Amino acid sequence: MPVTPTYPGVYIEEVPSEVRTITGVATSISAFIGRALRGPVDDPTTIHSFADYQRIFGGLWVKSTMSYAVQQFFLNGGSEALIVRVHVPAPPTQAIAELGVFKLVALVPGASGNDLQATVDYDYDYNVTPFNPQLFNLKIYKYGSPVLLETWWVTVDSTQGNYVTNALLASTRVRVLDGSMDTDPAAGPAETTVDNPPYSFTGGLDAAIASTASLNGWTLVAANPGAWGNDLEAVVDWQTKNTDDTKLFNLSIDEKDKDTGEVKTSESFRNVSVDTDSKRFVNAVLEEDSKLVAKPGTTPASRPAEATFTFSGGSNGDPITDAQIVGGDDDTFEDDKLGLWALEKADLFNILCIPPLTPYQDGSAILPDETVTLTPALTYCQKRRAMLLIDPPDSWNDAAGAGSGVSSLDSLRDKNSALFFPNLKAKDPLREYRVQEFAPCGAAAGIFARTDGERGVWKAPAGQDAVVRGATGLAYKMTDAENGDLNQLAVNCLRTFPVIGSVVWGARTLAGADQLASEWKYIPVRRTALYIEESLYRGTQWVVFEPNDEPLWSQIRMNVGTFMHGLFRKGAFQGMTPREAYFVKCDKETTTQADIDLGIVNILVGFAPLKPAEFVIIKISQIAGQTQA
């Protein structure tokens, strides 16, 4: 603040500097969306190595194409990734009761079906005479209860009107299981008596979300979905600091190796209490400190018995579909930040990879649908200033197939998308290191990151330095002529050369087809622009609500100019001088009085991008008519 002089002498006043440093953002944070063995669901998680991925998401899994893409990303130079795990719970199963001559199935799927039981009797009070062994009374009860839910007078004779299969179509509880009835058995099910208990329904399971364990009525749930939770055990003992306190207990959660039985991970919580007023209330302790179990949904009525409790019911779920990535026709997924839109929770990402939904089998896999998934993903990348890397459809078996098939992706031709062909061949450690086929997006994203780190975002992530590490080859080996045809269509080819190995040999956006003549033809040009845009967007937030006049404009020119000059000195632009390389304009010409009245300040920034030397032409001629002097 200004100094108010009160006595003769020298005063020191600190004046705030007009310099506000604009820091360049990261350029190669890659987001991956797909299946994983474990880990948070619909929650973007930052990792910095494949070891992080193994620890949080369970490592390689043959059913997870994302796991291999992430491995190839880090193998090829990636340093930071965002993982969005998508999980589809296994569907609920229906409880079944075995009645000998046929089976009954609970009409409603889920564990609630296990609460049913059936009885059979041949009561003559309203049976026909003589006795008909095919005719019987079927009653459905609530398990262990005298509450009668339904009763049916039925027969196993298919010629009769009350044939059991047909009659139970009117039941709201059960059906005869399809295929379980022999043709017109001679007699119905055995009668239930004191010696022959009622027929119980078993096997009904709710949709498998996560493994659970019941500790004398207090339920613990694994931290996230997956069959991994079935390897958990909860161990309770009462050897606490005060053995007279009947509310205290010690709890250990152990994750065991399913093959060896050895404990892989263990958490210990000593002297926890079932008293909700205790500072060591067990629910609060687990919510804060446990990585293996989620916050308990119930409050324990009393401390669990001293015992070992096993977890069960977890499932790795079903294969994911486009619907699990982008949702349905409504905006539920976007509103709830699920699937693709879980990335709304992330501050920044630069590259988006959505690997195939299923692994390659015999060269075939299910890829994200162009219309359902990739189009919304591209739109989202445009919003977030990121690039979408697209894998080749599995129908592209050769260069001719790619050349004719690329037109099916015309809706994805955009400056923020790039396509790579063909797939990679690499050894799979989960299949005895046999060579398998993999989509190239993960490796391509890693090469983007490696090139950014070594040369800068303005260098094309292609060429002899863009070696695909870990690849034993490619799914298709093309010729120079085939490469030339595909390059004109903006298909970035992967090539294999002697000594060098497999490399990325193309650097065009999908808007870079020759016929489109786009100014955003090249990946490094587009990514440099995105880098500048994001950096300036974040670095000029201080401008908002400042007085909109020349002093502000001068500060803007100085700070943005300093940022652009720093890029010029790093070799990011064409030109020998700053004037040739870039400009920053913010004055009364860019911001008129009408703009000022509307609260607008206009900043014009231009740069001369570096474009890759895509074609190297060497002209050779003989020197004729020269004689030796």
C-alpha positions in Angstrom: 0.0 0.0 0.0 1.2 3.6 -0.6 3.5 5.0 2.1 2.3 8.1 4.0 5.4 10.2 4.9 5.4 11.7 8.4 9.0 12.6 8.9 11.9 13.7 6.8 13.8 10.7 5.5 13.9 7.8 3.1 10.8 5.6 2.7 10.7 2.1 1.0 7.5 1.2 -0.9 7.1 -2.3 -2.5 5.3 -2.0 -5.9 3.6 -5.1 -7.2 5.2 -6.4 -10.4 3.1 -6.5 -13.6 4.7 -9.8 -14.5 2.4 -12.8 -14.2 4.1 -15.9 -15.3 2.1 -18.1 -17.7 3.1 -21.7 -17.2 2.8 -24.2 -20.0 0.4 -27.1 -19.3 1.3 -30.8 -19.6 0.9 -32.0 -23.1 0.6 -35.8 -22.9 -1.6 -36.8 -20.0 -3.5 -39.7 -21.6 -6.9 -40.9 -20.5 -7.9 -44.5 -20.9 -11.5 -45.9 -20.6 -12.2 -49.6 -20.2 -12.4 -52.7 -18.0 -10.1 -53.6 -15.2 -9.8 -56.3 -12.6 -10.3 -53.9 -9.7 -10.1 -50.3 -8.7 -12.5 -47.3 -8.5 -15.4 -47.2 -11.0 -16.2 -44.1 -13.0 -13.6 -42.2 -11.1 -10.6 -40.9 -13.1 -7.5 -42.0 -11.2 -4.0 -40.6 -11.9 -1.1 -43.1 -12.3 2.5 -42.5 -13.1 3.7 -46.0 -13.9 2.4 -49.4 -14.8 3.3 -50.4 -11.3 0.7 -48.0 -10.1 -1.8 -49.6 -12.5 -1.0 -53.0 -11.1 -1.4 -51.8 -7.5 -4.7 -50.0 -8.1 -6.3 -51.7 -11.0 -4.9 -55.3 -10.8 -2.5 -55.3 -13.7 -2.8 -57.2 -17.0 -6.1 -59.1 -17.5 -6.8 -61.1 -20.7 -10.4 -59.7 -20.8 -9.2 -56.1 -20.4 -7.8 -54.4 -23.6 -7.3 -51.3 -21.5 -4.7 -53.1 -19.3 -2.5 -53.9 -22.3 -3.0 -50.4 -23.8 -1.8 -48.8 -20.5 1.2 -51.2 -20.4 2.2 -50.2 -23.9 1.7 -46.5 -23.1 4.2 -46.6 -20.3 6.5 -48.9 -22.2 6.7 -46.4 -25.0 7.5 -43.4 -22.9 4.2 -42.3 -21.2 4.6 -40.7 -17.8 1.1 -39.8 -16.6 -2.3 -41.4 -17.3 -5.9 -41.1 -16.1 -7.7 -44.4 -15.8 -11.5 -44.6 -15.9 -12.6 -48.1 -15.0 -16.0 -49.2 -16.4 -17.7 -52.1 -14.7 -20.8 -54.0 -15.7 -22.2 -56.0 -12.8 -22.9 -59.7 -13.5 -26.7 -60.0 -13.9 -28.7 -61.4 -11.0 -29.5 -65.1 -11.0 -32.8 -66.8 -10.2 -33.1 -69.2 -7.3 -34.0 -72.8 -8.2 -35.8 -75.6 -6.3 -35.2 -79.2 -7.3 -38.5 -81.2 -7.1 -37.3 -84.4 -8.7 -39.5 -84.6 -11.8 -39.1 -80.9 -12.6 -37.5 -77.8 -11.2 -39.1 -74.6 -10.1 -37.4 -71.2 -10.7 -38.1 -68.0 -8.8 -39.7 -65.5 -11.1 -37.9 -62.5 -9.7 -34.0 -62.7 -10.1 -31.8 -62.1 -7.1 -31.2 -63.3 -3.6 -34.8 -62.7 -2.6 -35.7 -65.9 -4.4 -33.8 -67.9 -1.8 -36.5 -66.9 0.7 -39.0 -69.2 -1.0 -39.8 -72.9 -0.4 -42.3 -75.3 -1.9 -44.4 -78.1 -0.4 -46.2 -80.9 -2.2 -49.2 -83.0 -0.9 -51.7 -85.4 -2.4 -54.7 -84.5 -0.1 -57.7 -86.7 -0.9 -60.2 -84.2 0.4 -60.4 -82.6 -3.0 -58.5 -85.0 -5.1 -60.1 -87.3 -7.6 -60.8 -91.0 -7.1 -59.3 -93.3 -7.7 -55.9 -91.8 -6.6 -54.1 -90.1 -9.4 -50.3 -89.9 -8.7 -49.9 -87.2 -11.4 -52.2 -84.8 -9.6 -50.9 -82.9 -6.6 -51.2 -79.7 -4.5 -48.2 -77.3 -4.8 -47.9 -74.6 -2.2 -45.3 -71.8 -2.1 -44.3 -70.4 1.3 -41.9 -67.8 2.6 -38.9 -69.8 3.8 -39.1 -71.0 7.4 -42.5 -69.3 7.8 -46.1 -70.5 7.9 -47.0 -67.6 5.6 -48.6 -69.2 2.5 -48.0 -67.2 -0.6 -49.6 -69.3 -3.3 -51.3 -72.6 -3.8 -51.9 -74.5 -7.0 -53.8 -77.8 -7.8 -51.8 -79.1 -10.7 -50.8 -82.2 -12.7 -47.8 -83.4 -14.6 -50.1 -84.7 -17.3 -49.6 -82.4 -20.3 -53.0 -83.2 -21.7 -54.8 -81.7 -18.7 -56.0 -78.1 -18.4 -54.1 -77.6 -15.1 -50.8 -78.9 -16.4 -48.2 -77.5 -14.0 -46.1 -75.7 -16.6 -49.1 -73.9 -18.0 -50.9 -73.3 -14.7 -47.8 -71.6 -13.2 -47.8 -69.0 -15.9 -50.3 -67.2 -13.8 -48.0 -67.4 -10.7 -46.4 -64.2 -9.5 -43.7 -66.2 -7.6 -42.4 -69.2 -9.6 -42.3 -70.9 -13.0 -41.3 -74.4 -14.1 -37.8 -74.1 -15.3 -37.6 -74.5 -19.1 -36.4 -77.9 -20.1 -36.5 -79.4 -16.6 -39.8 -81.4 -17.1 -39.7 -84.9 -18.6 -42.5 -85.8 -20.9 -45.6 -86.7 -18.8 -43.9 -88.4 -15.8 -45.8 -91.2 -14.1 -46.1 -89.3 -10.9 -45.6 -85.9 -9.5 -42.9 -84.8 -7.0 -42.4 -86.6 -3.7 -44.8 -85.4 -1.0 -43.3 -83.2 1.7 -43.7 -84.5 5.2 -42.0 -84.3 8.6 -39.4 -86.7 7.3 -39.2 -85.1 3.9 -38.7 -81.3 4.4 -40.0 -78.6 2.0 -38.2 -78.0 -1.2 -35.8 -75.0 -0.8 -34.9 -72.5 -3.4 -31.2 -71.8 -3.7 -28.7 -70.1 -6.0 -30.4 -66.7 -6.3 -27.9 -63.9 -6.4 -28.3 -60.2 -6.7 -26.4 -58.3 -9.4 -22.8 -58.8 -8.4 -21.4 -55.4 -7.4 -18.7 -56.2 -4.9 -17.8 -58.9 -2.5 -19.4 -58.8 1.0 -18.8 -60.5 4.3 -21.3 -60.7 7.2 -19.7 -60.3 10.6 -22.6 -61.5 12.8 -25.1 -59.3 10.9 -22.6 -56.4 10.3 -21.8 -56.3 6.6 -18.5 -55.3 5.2 -18.2 -54.6 1.4 -15.0 -54.8 -0.7 -13.7 -51.3 -1.7 -14.7 -51.8 -5.3 -16.4 -54.3 -7.6 -14.6 -57.4 -8.9 -13.9 -61.1 -8.1 -10.7 -59.9 -6.4 -12.8 -59.1 -3.3 -13.6 -62.9 -2.9 -9.9 -63.2 -1.8 -10.5 -61.0 1.3 -10.8 -62.2 4.8 -11.8 -60.3 8.0 -10.2 -61.5 11.2 -11.6 -60.4 14.5 -10.1 -60.9 18.0 -10.9 -59.3 21.4 -7.3 -58.9 22.7 -7.7 -55.2 23.1 -6.2 -52.6 25.4 -9.1 -53.1 27.7 -10.4 -56.7 27.6 -13.3 -55.7 30.0 -14.7 -53.3 27.4 -17.2 -55.4 25.4 -17.5 -52.9 22.7 -13.8 -53.0 21.7 -12.3 -55.4 19.2 -9.3 -55.7 16.8 -10.0 -56.1 13.0 -7.7 -57.2 10.3 -8.6 -57.3 6.6 -6.3 -59.6 4.6 -6.1 -60.1 0.8 -4.8 -63.5 0.0 -3.3 -65.0 -3.1 -5.9 -67.4 -4.4 -3.2 -69.8 -5.6 -0.8 -69.9 -2.7 -2.9 -68.7 0.1 -0.3 -66.1 1.1 -1.3 -62.7 2.3 -0.7 -60.1 -0.4 -2.1 -57.1 1.4 -3.1 -56.6 5.0 -4.7 -53.9 7.0 -4.9 -53.9 10.8 -7.3 -51.7 12.9 -6.7 -52.2 16.6 -9.0 -51.2 19.4 -11.9 -50.1 17.3 -15.3 -49.8 18.9 -19.0 -50.4 18.0 -19.8 -47.3 20.1 -20.8 -44.6 17.8 -19.6 -42.0 20.2 -16.1 -43.5 20.4 -13.2 -41.7 18.7 -12.3 -45.2 17.4 -15.8 -45.9 16.0 -15.1 -48.8 13.6 -17.2 -47.4 10.7 -15.4 -44.0 10.8 -12.0 -45.7 11.1 -12.6 -47.9 8.1 -14.0 -45.1 6.0 -10.9 -43.0 6.6 -8.1 -45.6 6.6 -9.1 -48.7 4.7 -8.2 -49.3 1.1 -9.6 -52.8 1.0 -13.2 -52.2 2.2 -15.7 -49.5 1.6 -17.5 -47.4 4.2 -19.8 -49.9 6.0 -23.4 -49.2 5.2 -24.7 -50.5 8.6 -23.8 -49.9 12.2 -22.8 -53.0 14.2 -25.2 -53.8 17.0 -22.4 -55.5 18.9 -18.8 -56.4 18.4 -18.4 -59.4 16.0 -17.3 -62.8 17.4 -13.7 -63.8 17.5 -13.5 -65.6 14.1 -12.4 -65.4 10.5 -15.0 -64.2 8.1 -14.7 -64.7 4.3 -15.9 -62.4 1.6 -17.9 -63.7 -1.4 -20.3 -62.7 -4.2 -17.9 -60.5 -6.1 -17.8 -60.8 -9.9 -15.6 -59.4 -12.6 -18.8 -58.5 -14.5 -19.9 -58.8 -18.1 -18.1 -57.4 -21.1 -18.6 -53.7 -21.5 -20.6 -52.2 -24.4 -20.9 -48.7 -25.9 -23.8 -48.1 -23.5 -21.5 -48.4 -20.5 -19.1 -45.7 -21.9 -21.6 -43.1 -23.1 -24.9 -44.2 -21.6 -28.2 -44.3 -23.4 -30.2 -41.7 -25.3 -30.8 -39.5 -22.3 -28.3 -37.3 -20.4 -28.0 -39.5 -17.3 -24.4 -40.5 -17.8 -23.3 -37.0 -18.5 -25.3 -35.5 -15.6 -24.0 -38.2 -13.2 -20.4 -38.0 -14.6 -20.2 -41.7 -15.6 -18.2 -43.4 -18.2 -16.7 -40.9 -20.7 -18.0 -38.0 -18.6 -16.2 -39.2 -15.5 -13.4 -37.2 -17.0 -15.3 -34.1 -16.0 -13.8 -34.8 -12.5 -10.3 -34.6 -13.9 -8.5 -31.2 -14.2 -6.6 -31.9 -17.5 -6.0 -34.6 -20.1 -4.5 -34.2 -23.6 -5.1 -37.6 -25.3 -8.1 -39.9 -25.1 -7.9 -43.6 -25.8 -10.9 -46.0 -25.8 -9.4 -49.4 -26.6 -11.5 -52.2 -28.2 -14.3 -53.3 -26.0 -13.3 -57.0 -26.3 -9.8 -58.6 -26.8 -8.7 -59.7 -30.3 -9.6 -63.3 -31.0 -8.4 -64.6 -34.4 -7.8 -61.0 -35.4 -11.3 -59.9 -34.5 -12.5 -57.7 -31.7 -15.5 -55.4 -30.9 -14.4 -51.8 -31.2 -16.2 -48.7 -29.9 -19.0 -47.8 -32.3 -18.3 -44.8 -34.5 -21.7 -43.2 -34.0 -22.6 -44.3 -30.5 -19.3 -43.8 -28.7 -16.5 -42.2 -30.9 -18.6 -39.3 -32.1 -19.5 -38.1 -28.5 -15.9 -38.8 -27.5 -14.6 -36.6 -30.2 -17.1 -33.8 -29.3 -15.9 -34.1 -25.7 -12.3 -33.9 -26.8 -13.0 -30.7 -28.7 -14.5 -29.2 -25.6 -11.5 -30.3 -23.5 -8.8 -29.4 -26.0 -7.6 -33.0 -26.3 -6.8 -35.5 -29.1 -8.8 -38.6 -29.7 -6.7 -41.6 -30.9 -8.7 -44.0 -33.0 -7.9 -47.7 -33.6 -8.5 -49.4 -37.0 -11.7 -51.4 -37.4 -10.9 -55.2 -37.3 -12.3 -55.5 -40.9 -9.2 -53.7 -42.1 -7.1 -56.8 -42.9 -4.8 -55.1 -45.4 -4.1 -51.7 -47.0 -6.9 -52.1 -49.6 -9.4 -52.7 -46.8 -8.1 -49.7 -44.9 -8.3 -47.5 -48.1 -11.9 -48.5 -48.9 -13.0 -48.6 -45.2 -11.8 -45.2 -44.1 -14.7 -43.5 -45.7 -16.9 -45.1 -43.0 -15.1 -42.9 -40.5 -15.8 -39.6 -42.4 -17.9 -38.4 -39.5 -14.8 -38.5 -37.3 -12.7 -36.4 -39.7 -11.6 -33.6 -37.4 -8.6 -31.7 -36.4 -8.8 -33.3 -32.9 -8.7 -36.9 -34.1 -6.0 -39.2 -35.4 -6.2 -42.8 -36.8 -3.4 -45.4 -36.7 -3.1 -48.6 -38.8 -2.4 -51.5 -38.6 -2.6 -53.3 -35.2 0.5 -54.3 -33.3 1.9 -57.8 -32.6 3.4 -58.3 -29.2 4.1 -61.1 -26.7 1.5 -61.6 -24.1 2.8 -62.6 -20.7 -0.6 -64.0 -19.7 -0.6 -66.4 -22.7 2.9 -67.9 -22.2 4.4 -65.0 -24.1 2.7 -66.1 -27.4 2.4 -63.3 -29.9 -1.0 -61.7 -29.9 -2.7 -58.7 -31.7 -3.3 -55.4 -29.9 -4.8 -52.1 -30.9 -2.2 -49.3 -31.4 -3.7 -46.4 -29.4 -1.8 -47.1 -26.2 1.6 -47.3 -27.9 0.8 -44.3 -30.0 -0.1 -42.2 -26.9 3.2 -43.3 -25.3 5.1 -42.2 -28.4 3.3 -38.9 -28.3 4.5 -38.5 -24.6 8.1 -39.6 -25.4 8.4 -37.2 -28.3 7.0 -34.4 -26.2 9.6 -35.0 -23.5 12.5 -35.4 -25.8 11.8 -32.8 -28.5 8.6 -30.9 -27.6 4.9 -31.0 -28.6 5.7 -29.2 -31.9 7.8 -32.3 -33.1 5.8 -34.9 -35.1 5.5 -38.1 -33.1 6.7 -40.1 -36.1 9.8 -41.1 -37.9 12.8 -43.3 -37.0 12.8 -42.1 -33.4 9.1 -43.1 -33.0 10.0 -46.8 -32.5 7.1 -48.9 -31.1 8.8 -50.5 -28.1 7.6 -54.0 -27.1 6.2 -54.8 -30.6 7.4 -57.9 -32.3 5.8 -56.8 -35.6 2.6 -55.5 -37.1 -0.6 -57.2 -38.2 0.0 -56.1 -41.8 3.3 -55.2 -43.5 2.7 -52.6 -46.2 4.6 -51.3 -49.2 5.7 -47.8 -49.8 3.0 -47.4 -52.5 0.3 -48.6 -50.1 1.6 -46.2 -47.4 1.4 -43.4 -49.9 -2.2 -44.2 -50.8 -3.2 -44.3 -47.1 -1.2 -41.2 -46.2 -3.3 -39.1 -48.6 -6.4 -40.3 -46.8 -4.9 -39.3 -43.4 -4.4 -42.8 -42.2 -1.2 -42.8 -40.1 0.6 -46.0 -41.0 2.8 -48.1 -38.8 5.7 -49.6 -40.7 8.4 -52.1 -40.1 11.9 -51.4 -41.4 15.1 -53.5 -41.2 17.3 -52.7 -38.2 15.0 -49.9 -37.0 12.0 -52.1 -36.2 8.3 -51.0 -36.1 7.8 -47.3 -36.2 5.0 -44.7 -36.5 5.2 -43.4 -40.1 2.5 -40.8 -40.3 1.6 -37.6 -38.5 -1.7 -36.4 -39.8 -5.0 -35.6 -38.1 -8.1 -37.1 -39.6 -8.8 -33.7 -41.1 -5.4 -34.0 -42.9 -6.6 -35.9 -46.0 -5.2 -34.1 -49.0 -8.6 -33.5 -50.5 -9.7 -31.5 -47.4 -6.7 -29.1 -47.6 -7.1 -28.3 -43.9 -4.8 -25.9 -42.1 -4.8 -28.5 -39.3 -3.4 -31.2 -41.4 -0.6 -32.2 -39.1 -0.8 -33.6 -35.6 2.1 -31.5 -34.2 0.6 -28.3 -35.5 -2.8 -29.1 -33.9 -1.3 -30.2 -30.6 0.9 -27.1 -30.4 -2.2 -24.9 -30.9 -4.0 -26.9 -28.2 -1.1 -26.5 -25.9 -1.0 -22.7 -26.4 -4.7 -22.4 -26.0 -4.9 -24.4 -22.7 -1.8 -22.6 -21.3 -3.2 -19.2 -22.1 -6.7 -20.1 -20.9 -5.3 -21.0 -17.5 -2.6 -18.3 -17.4 -4.8 -15.4 -18.1 -7.5 -16.0 -15.5 -6.1 -13.0 -13.5 -7.4 -10.7 -16.3 -11.1 -11.2 -15.3 -12.6 -8.2 -13.6 -9.5 -6.0 -14.1 -10.0 -2.5 -15.5 -10.3 -2.8 -19.2 -8.0 -0.1 -20.5 -4.4 0.4 -21.8 -2.6 -0.5 -18.5 -4.3 -3.9 -18.6 -3.7 -4.4 -22.3 0.0 -3.6 -21.8 0.2 -6.2 -19.0 -1.5 -8.8 -21.2 0.9 -8.1 -24.1 3.9 -8.4 -21.9 2.8 -11.6 -20.1 1.5 -13.4 -23.2 4.4 -12.2 -25.2 6.9 -13.5 -22.6 5.2 -17.0 -22.8 5.3 -17.0 -26.6 8.9 -15.8 -26.7 9.8 -18.7 -24.4 8.4 -21.1 -27.0 10.2 -19.3 -29.8 13.5 -19.7 -28.0 12.8 -23.5 -27.6 12.3 -23.8 -31.4 8.6 -24.2 -31.4 7.9 -21.8 -34.3 9.1 -21.0 -37.8 11.1 -17.9 -38.3 14.5 -16.4 -37.4 13.1 -13.5 -35.4 10.2 -13.2 -32.9 8.4 -11.0 -35.4 8.5 -13.8 -38.0 7.5 -16.4 -35.4 4.6 -15.0 -33.5 2.6 -11.9 -32.5 0.5 -10.8 -29.6 -1.9 -8.0 -30.1 -4.2 -6.4 -27.5 -5.0 -2.7 -27.9 -7.7 -0.3 -28.9 -7.9 -2.0 -32.3 -8.7 -5.5 -31.0 -10.8 -4.1 -28.2 -13.1 -1.4 -29.3 -15.2 0.9 -27.1 -18.2 -1.3 -27.9 -16.3 -4.3 -26.6 -15.4 -2.4 -23.4 -19.0 -1.5 -22.9 -19.8 -5.2 -23.1 -17.0 -6.2 -20.7 -14.9 -7.8 -23.3 -11.2 -7.7 -23.9 -9.9 -9.3 -27.1 -6.4 -10.8 -27.3 -5.1 -11.8 -30.7 -2.3 -14.4 -30.7 -0.7 -15.8 -33.8 2.1 -18.2 -34.4 4.0 -19.7 -37.4 3.9 -23.4 -36.8 6.6 -25.9 -37.6 5.4 -28.5 -40.1 7.0 -31.9 -40.5 9.2 -32.6 -43.5 6.8 -35.3 -44.7 8.4 -35.8 -48.1 12.2 -35.5 -48.5 13.2 -35.0 -52.1 16.9 -35.3 -53.1 17.7 -34.1 -56.6 20.7 -35.6 -58.2 22.4 -34.6 -61.5 25.7 -35.3 -63.2 28.2 -32.5 -63.7 28.9 -32.7 -67.4 31.7 -31.1 -69.5 34.2 -30.7 -66.7 37.8 -31.5 -67.6 40.8 -31.9 -65.4 43.0 -28.8 -65.6 
